[in-house]
Amino acid sequence: MLYKFKSRSTADVIMLEPNARQLLQIVGKDPDEHHGIVTVAQIPAAIAALEAAIAAEESGNKANAQPDAEDDSDDEEEGGNAQGTVGLRQRAVPLLDMLTRSAAENNDVVW
């Protein structure tokens, strides 16, 4: 199943269900509801929660990094990790952009 996030400020953001559920849990919304809203008043807290989760994941990745993995440091600086998997930062950027633009234009985000 897909989740489609909509705002009058941006184009739609479409995500696969597992990724959208993870982001909705982080921002404090019920991922079991297939329709919902992040109001303009809730957007700053949602952005802060996503950024905190990203920072926590990245600090955890750096703590677990091997000292001999110096040649992979370019990938880690871009938000990836040494295993080549997609990190939370890459998954959250489209939604973060939508939330930021929506807050600037006083528009809600719905899904």
C-alpha positions, 0 to 999 in steps of 0.5 A: 500500500502507498501513502500519499501526503498532500499539501497546497504548498508542494507536490504530493509525496508518495511513500511505501507503507513501511516508510510512511508508518515509521515517519508517522510514528516519529511525528506522533501520529497513528500510522494505522489510520490511513487518513490524517492531518498535521495541522499548521500548529503541529508542524514545528513539533513534527519537524523537530521530532523528525530531526531528532530521530535523524540525529539519533540514528546518525549518532548511533551509526557513527558510534557503531562504525568500524575504524577501518571503514575510512574509505566509506566516510563520504557515504556516511557524510551524505546520510547513508551508512557503510552497508549502503542502505537507505537511512532515515534522513533520505526517507524523511527529506521529502516529508521534511521539505513538505512540512517546512514549506507548508508551515511557511505558507500556513497550510496543513499536510494531509494523507 
